[in-house]
Structures are given as structure tokens and as C-alpha cells.
């Protein structure tokens, strides 16, 4: 690709992109977008916290079950050894 073609493409593309970006950023929706991102971040944090709490509760229950099974095995072993 020769340099004149690249220069011609850039001379048309850069100002067009600058104008489009300026229009998008000057709209009132841009400021609402920041608030929407903050709300989304808050909701996401709440959901992540809920998942972590559920995971913690599940792990505690799993440890309880392991303890119960360990006790049962111990009782069975002592019963078998006592025969």
C-alpha cells in the first residue's frame, strides 16, 4: 500500500471518528451511562456476595456430613472389632 493512499484514508477517517466520538460523548445519555454502570456494579457485587455466602453455607454442611460419616464409621469399626 503506498503512502498517499494511507494518507488519504487517514485524512478522511480521523476527523470522522473525532466528530462521531464528540457527538457520542456530548449526549446526555453519556452521564446516565455512568450511573447505570455504578448500579450494575452494585448489583453484581450483591450477587457475588450472595453466591459466596451460599458457598460458605454449603461447605459448612459438607464438613458436618463428613463429621457424621466419620462418627458412623468409627462406631461400625468398634462394633466389628468387638465381635
Secondary structure by P-SEA (a helix, b strand, c coil): ccaaaaaaaaaacaaaaaaaaaaaaaccaaaaaaaaaaaaaaaaaaaaaaaaaaaaaaaaaaaaaaaaaaaaaaaaaaaaaac
